[in-house]
Amino acid sequence: MSAAAPAEPAAAASLPVMEQFYTIQGEGYNTGRAAYFIRLGGCDVGCVWCDVKESWPIDAHPRHTLPDLVAAVTAHPGRNVVVTGGEPLMHELGPLTAALQAAGCQTWIETSGAYPLSGNWNWICVSPKKFKAPLPTVLAVAHELKIIVFNKSDFAWAEEHAALVGPNCRLYLQPEWSKASAMTPLIVDYVKDHPRWQVSLQTHKYLDIP
């Protein structure tokens, strides 16, 4: 794994962007809604089953200015913006969210929660990883907790994190894509027995869209 650079300075006027695209949100609470994705470069969480490992090196991606990012977003009719990674909270995101919200956008983040929260968010999805624990301060403000189920032990691990989020946080169990055939039936049974949880699927992969 490539060594990750430290977090961005607070006054960062540009961000390393691996990719950006307009699509349909495929997972979790906002499934099915039009959304513009900004995937930032840089991650030191190092999930073995990560499907965007090319996002890990922070210096491998071109930097985009905030006005250019806002212009790319607002070229489309949707106004929901998902900031993801990599691990987006390696960067100071206050200026980005301020610029997006000033342009009339809703700001959503998908994070492991391993770094302190920056930015102003309309929706915070925390998907914790075993390789670098989420911060309690980030879990406490999550709107959505999404646990990726890779093996049977992940159900107990999910409950450990569910105990750390707020009472109104939505709880999701999502099969890891390569294990979906084995884990999905277990998730269905678990949700039936523990109905505060919901099933999340990577519907964008079924739809064959980004």
Backbone torsions as a table, in degrees:
resi	resn	phi	psi	omega
1	MET	NA	135.1	179.4
2	SER	-69.5	143.8	178.4
3	ALA	-67.7	138.1	-178.9
4	ALA	-92.2	145.1	175.5
5	ALA	-78.4	160.5	177.1
6	PRO	-65.9	169.2	-178.1
7	ALA	-59.4	155.2	-179.2
8	GLU	-65.4	148.4	173.0
9	PRO	-64.8	154.4	-174.3
10	ALA	-60.1	-29.3	-175.0
11	ALA	-96.5	19.3	-177.2
12	ALA	-54.5	125.9	-179.6
13	ALA	-96.6	-4.0	178.9
14	SER	-148.5	162.4	-177.4
15	LEU	-136.3	146.4	176.7
16	PRO	-75.8	121.7	-175.1
17	VAL	-115.8	118.0	175.8
18	MET	-72.3	-45.2	178.9
19	GLU	-161.1	159.7	174.4
20	GLN	-148.4	141.3	-174.6
21	PHE	-164.8	154.5	178.4
22	TYR	-99.5	128.6	-173.4
23	THR	-156.3	-159.1	174.4
24	ILE	-114.0	129.2	176.3
25	GLN	-60.9	128.2	-173.4
26	GLY	-101.1	-9.9	-170.2
27	GLU	-133.1	155.7	167.7
28	GLY	69.0	-155.3	-171.0
29	TYR	-60.3	-39.1	-174.5
30	ASN	-93.9	19.2	178.2
31	THR	-51.3	135.1	175.3
32	GLY	91.3	-5.8	-178.2
33	ARG	-95.2	142.9	176.0
34	ALA	-62.0	137.2	-177.6
35	ALA	-155.2	145.4	174.1
36	TYR	-99.5	123.8	-177.9
37	PHE	-99.2	132.2	171.1
38	ILE	-117.7	109.0	-178.5
39	ARG	-99.5	110.6	-178.1
40	LEU	-84.6	148.2	176.8
41	GLY	-82.1	150.8	176.9
42	GLY	109.7	119.9	174.8
43	CYS	-162.4	133.8	174.3
44	ASP	-121.3	17.3	178.8
45	VAL	-78.0	-38.5	168.0
46	GLY	69.5	46.6	177.9
47	CYS	-67.7	131.6	-177.6
48	VAL	-65.3	-28.2	-178.5
49	TRP	-99.8	14.9	178.5
50	CYS	-58.1	134.1	179.3
51	ASP	-99.3	8.0	174.2
52	VAL	-134.6	51.9	-179.8
53	LYS	-59.3	-24.5	178.5
54	GLU	-65.0	-12.6	177.7
55	SER	-80.9	-13.6	-170.7
56	TRP	-62.2	-49.9	-178.0
57	PRO	-70.0	126.2	-172.0
58	ILE	-74.2	-26.6	-175.1
59	ASP	-97.1	6.5	-176.4
60	ALA	-90.3	2.1	-171.6
61	HIS	-125.2	145.2	179.9
62	PRO	-66.4	146.1	178.5
63	ARG	-90.3	138.1	-180.0
64	HIS	-119.5	138.6	177.9
65	THR	-75.0	159.7	179.8
66	LEU	-63.7	-43.2	176.8
67	PRO	-59.6	-37.6	178.8
68	ASP	-66.4	-39.0	178.4
69	LEU	-66.0	-43.5	179.0
70	VAL	-63.3	-39.8	179.5
71	ALA	-64.5	-39.5	179.3
72	ALA	-65.6	-41.6	179.5
73	VAL	-63.9	-49.8	-171.6
74	THR	-78.5	-0.6	172.0
75	ALA	-73.0	-9.6	-179.8
76	HIS	-114.4	157.4	-176.3
77	PRO	-72.2	-26.2	-179.2
78	GLY	-71.6	151.0	-179.4
79	ARG	-126.1	20.4	172.9
80	ASN	-99.3	127.0	-177.4
81	VAL	-121.6	122.8	177.5
82	VAL	-101.3	119.7	174.8
83	VAL	-101.1	120.2	-174.0
84	THR	-140.0	-167.8	-178.8
85	GLY	-153.6	-150.2	18.9
86	GLY	46.2	-162.8	173.3
87	GLU	-117.4	101.4	-172.2
88	PRO	-63.0	-27.8	-176.5
89	LEU	-77.9	4.3	166.3
90	MET	-68.6	-14.1	-177.7
91	HIS	-112.2	150.5	172.3
92	GLU	-76.4	115.6	-169.8
93	LEU	-108.1	5.4	178.2
94	GLY	-58.1	-49.3	179.9
95	PRO	-62.8	-37.2	-180.0
96	LEU	-65.3	-48.2	-178.1
97	THR	-67.4	-35.1	177.3
98	ALA	-62.8	-42.5	-179.6
99	ALA	-67.5	-40.7	-179.8
100	LEU	-67.7	-43.0	-179.4
101	GLN	-69.0	-32.7	176.3
102	ALA	-64.6	-25.1	178.4
103	ALA	-90.7	7.4	175.7
104	GLY	88.9	18.3	-176.9
105	CYS	-96.1	150.3	167.2
106	GLN	-87.1	135.7	-178.0
107	THR	-110.2	123.1	177.9
108	TRP	-120.8	144.4	177.9
109	ILE	-127.1	143.9	171.3
110	GLU	-118.7	116.9	-171.9
111	THR	-142.5	154.6	172.0
112	SER	-78.3	-14.4	-178.6
113	GLY	78.6	11.9	-174.7
114	ALA	-79.1	-12.3	179.9
115	TYR	-123.3	156.4	179.0
116	PRO	-58.5	146.7	-178.4
117	LEU	-74.1	132.6	170.0
118	SER	-131.3	157.3	-178.0
119	GLY	94.6	168.7	179.3
120	ASN	-114.2	118.2	-167.8
121	TRP	-121.5	136.1	172.4
122	ASN	-82.9	-23.4	178.3
123	TRP	-150.4	127.2	-179.1
124	ILE	-118.1	113.9	174.6
125	CYS	-105.1	120.9	176.7
126	VAL	-107.0	123.6	176.0
127	SER	-120.2	90.3	-172.5
128	PRO	-68.4	150.2	178.8
129	LYS	-121.4	147.5	-176.8
130	LYS	-71.5	-18.8	-171.9
131	PHE	-83.2	-17.7	176.4
132	LYS	-156.4	110.8	-168.7
133	ALA	-65.4	145.1	175.2
134	PRO	-71.5	151.9	178.1
135	LEU	-78.6	137.5	177.7
136	PRO	-56.2	-32.9	-179.0
137	THR	-67.0	-30.9	178.2
138	VAL	-78.9	-42.6	177.1
139	LEU	-58.3	-36.7	-175.6
140	ALA	-64.8	-24.9	-177.5
141	VAL	-107.8	6.4	-178.0
142	ALA	-66.8	136.8	170.2
143	HIS	-85.0	-24.2	-173.6
144	GLU	-144.1	130.2	173.1
145	LEU	-111.4	117.7	-177.0
146	LYS	-118.0	112.3	-179.0
147	ILE	-100.2	125.7	176.5
148	ILE	-86.8	120.3	-175.4
149	VAL	-96.0	111.7	-179.4
150	PHE	-104.3	-31.4	177.1
151	ASN	-151.0	175.8	-172.2
152	LYS	-63.3	-29.7	-178.6
153	SER	-68.3	-13.9	-177.1
154	ASP	-71.2	-17.6	177.6
155	PHE	-67.8	-43.9	176.7
156	ALA	-65.4	-38.1	178.8
157	TRP	-64.9	-36.3	176.9
158	ALA	-62.7	-43.2	-179.5
159	GLU	-65.3	-34.5	177.3
160	GLU	-59.8	-41.0	-179.2
161	HIS	-78.8	-31.8	177.8
162	ALA	-62.2	-26.5	178.5
163	ALA	-73.3	-10.6	-174.9
164	LEU	-106.5	-4.7	179.9
165	VAL	-97.4	169.6	-179.6
166	GLY	-72.1	165.9	-175.2
167	PRO	-67.0	-20.7	-178.3
168	ASN	-100.7	5.8	180.0
169	CYS	-70.5	133.6	176.2
170	ARG	-77.5	138.0	-175.8
171	LEU	-113.1	125.8	-177.7
172	TYR	-128.5	141.1	171.0
173	LEU	-115.0	125.5	-175.8
174	GLN	-128.3	127.0	178.7
175	PRO	-68.4	136.9	170.4
176	GLU	-63.0	135.1	-166.0
177	TRP	-55.2	-43.2	-177.1
178	SER	-73.1	-14.2	-179.7
179	LYS	-111.2	12.2	-171.5
180	ALA	-60.2	-40.4	-176.8
181	SER	-64.8	-32.8	-179.7
182	ALA	-86.2	-38.2	-171.7
183	MET	-88.0	-29.9	-176.3
184	THR	-58.3	-46.4	177.6
185	PRO	-60.2	-34.9	178.3
186	LEU	-68.5	-39.2	178.2
187	ILE	-64.4	-43.8	179.2
188	VAL	-58.0	-46.6	179.5
189	ASP	-64.3	-39.7	-178.3
190	TYR	-65.6	-43.3	-179.4
191	VAL	-66.2	-35.3	176.6
192	LYS	-64.6	-33.9	178.8
193	ASP	-86.2	-22.1	-177.8
194	HIS	-131.4	75.8	-167.7
195	PRO	-70.4	-1.9	172.8
196	ARG	-72.7	-18.4	175.3
197	TRP	-86.5	156.9	173.4
198	GLN	-127.5	158.1	176.9
199	VAL	-88.1	133.3	170.9
200	SER	-118.6	137.0	176.5
201	LEU	-124.0	153.8	175.9
202	GLN	-82.3	74.3	-172.4
203	THR	-64.0	-24.8	178.8
204	HIS	-64.7	-27.4	178.1
205	LYS	-75.2	-36.7	174.3
206	TYR	-66.4	-34.7	-179.6
207	LEU	-83.2	-9.4	-178.7
208	ASP	57.9	51.4	174.7
209	ILE	-127.8	162.8	-178.9
210	PRO	-60.0	NA	NA
